[in-house]
């Protein structure tokens, strides 16, 4: 298993730091450690005490029950601009899942004591923290509803739309098994849906890249398909 290494400190434009304001961002950056995480490196082990808040600058991180079968253990996939372990840092104690780099990633690690010390005296940071926790709760609620109420093709279309860059480009650096687990399906089912969308002319597949000519047509086609 590869280990994380120190990296140049970058990340003042991370959404959480931007929301916290220049003063808090500067203080948090001064306390932060920048990390480079190779693919499959463990960032935070399962059932460990939450000693830091992590901000993801680049790459992809999976939140999972480590040691479980991948299709059952993965809870979510995070991308650039996300932060994780915020509820754990706020509540303290041990957290029931871990974090692993699904692609080469860059992160900021903010020690919990430094975060708490600033949180108690900075109202804007407190507001940013409450807003981020509410956003994460809403994301989990939406994900639960999606799993319960939508079919596989709709889940894939929504996932692709959430990753889409200008021009309809989508990059999928994660293992296909991880994406399938996040969407509540087997890798075989994911492959079948992707090739069904390709056959319908809704996506173009190029290795780890997907091109979506028309996002609205993708959603409509996914709903109309039998996948």
C-alpha positions, 0 to 999 in steps of 0.5 A: 500500500502506498503512503501519502507524501507532503506536497506544496500548500495550495488550495485557498480557492477551495469552496469551503475556505472561500465561504469561510472568508479570507481571515479564516482561510489564511489561518486554516491554511497556516495550520494545514498540511498539504498531502499528495495521495497516490491511487489506493492509498488510505487517507483515513482508516476505518474506526479511527479517531477523527483528528483532522478535517480534509479538503479535497483539491484534486483527484477522487476519494472514496468513503468506505468501510475498509476491509469490506467487499468493494461493491458493499463497502463504498458509501460515496465518491468525493471530488475536487471541492469536497471536504470530509470528516467535518461531522466527525471533527465536530462530534469527536470520537471514532468514525465508522468509515475510512477514506481511500484515494480512488485516483491520484489526489491532492488534499489539505489536512487541517488538524481538529484542534486548530479548526476548533480554536478558530471556529469558536471565535470566527462567526463566518467560519461557523456559518460556512461549517453549518452550511457545509454540514447541511449540504452534506446532509442534503446530498446523502438524502438525495442519494438515498432517494435516488437509490430507492426511487430511480432506475439504473439508467437514471442514476448513471445519467445523473452521475454523469451530469454531475461530473460534466465539464464545459463542452460535455466532457466527463472524466471518470478516473475511478475504478469502474467497480467503485463507480458501480458501487456508488450507484448501487449496481454491479460493474456488469450492470454499469457496463450494460447501461453505459453501452446502452446509452452509447448505442442510443447516441446519448454518450460517446465512450473513450476509455476513462472519458465520456462525451455527452453531446446533450445533457437534457437528451441524456436524461430524457433518453435514460428515463425512456430506456428499459435499463 
